[in-house]
Amino acid sequence: MTLEQSGKLLRKKLTPYFATKKAVDMLNFKDLFRHALKHSILQEEEVERWFKYKNNRNSNTHDYGKSFAKETLTLMDDFIKDAYHIKDVIKNA
C-alpha cells in the first residue's frame, strides 16, 4: 500500500512540471520516479531503489516462497527510510 500511495502522491508533486494534469496522470510508476529524478525531487540512488521495490512487489504476484521473503526482508530497511523521505518531499511541496 505504501508503495502505491508513494507513486500517487509523487504524481501530485510532479503536476506543476507538466502542461496538463492529464499528462502527468498518464505516467506509469517508473516514469513518475524518472521525472522526479529529472526535476531533482529525488536522487538517482533513491529512484533505483524505488524501482527495486516495484519489481519486488510485482514478483510478489508470482512467488510466495522463501527466496521472495528473504529478498523482501533485505529491502525493508531502505524502503522504510525511502518512504519517510518521500513523505517529507511531498509534505514540503
Stockholm file with secondary structure:
# STOCKHOLM 1.0

chainA/1-93         MTLEQSGKLLRKKLTPYFATKKAVDMLNFKDLFRHALKHSILQEEEVERWFKYKNNRNSNTHDYGKSFAKETLTLMDDFIKDAYHIKDVIKNA
#=GR chainA/1-93 SS CHHHHHHHHHHHHHGGGSSCHHHHHTCCHHHHHHHHHHTTSSCHHHHHHHHHHHHHHHHHTTCCSHHHHHHHHHHHHHHHHHHHHHHHHHHTC
#=GC SS_cons        CHHHHHHHHHHHHHGGGSSCHHHHHTCCHHHHHHHHHHTTSSCHHHHHHHHHHHHHHHHHTTCCSHHHHHHHHHHHHHHHHHHHHHHHHHHTC
//
